[in-house]
């Protein structure tokens, strides 16, 4: 069950995203007055698609996934780690979440009041520009993902997912996969059975090794080739 706390202060916080470093001390104090911290266990829902969005989240510990709930299947848009934020377009459209978010690992997040955020955007152009820059970066990542999902075969999609996990999420090789095999499938737009089968083929071909949740990419060049040829 999620726990609500407020143990730190935005002014002194060491977990500030670069976005919030654009704020002055009075602005950080205003934000601190209008936010709270929430602890989530792995698997807990942070917010659900279609619900009102009075807050946006900044992940300060752990990891979360954001995903679109489709007709019987989910599509993972990305994995969010510290100190990134989860911010949806519905805040300026219909005040609703257009995707869901849940904790992949035991996590903590700061939930900031949307109206406070909008007030700071109107007053601080550097803050607003940094938010737009980060939001645009996420849009570009989503564009690349849509190309992968719509124009590549399953082997190319799994290759893209493994490169993304190794280089963007865990930033190491080998890495411990903290998402489930179902999550890997949802990230790649396929069934869990297909994802497991392709991982097994990559292992048999010497592209990677896997031991439990640990994956070691042995042939990065071959994986990149599979990604490029789809």
Secondary structure, DSSP 8 states (H G I E B T S, - for coil): --EEE--S-TTT-S---TTGGGS-HHHHHHHHHTEEEEEE-TT-EEE-TTSB-SEEEEEEESEEEEEEE-SS-EEEEEEEETT-EE--GGGGTTSB-SSEEEESSSEEEEEEEHHHHHHHHHH-HHHHHHHHHHHHHHHHHHHHHHHHHHHS-HHHHHHHHHHHIIIIIS-SSSEE--S-HHHHHHHHTS-HHHHHHHHHHHHHTTSEEEETTEEEES-HHHHHHHHHH-
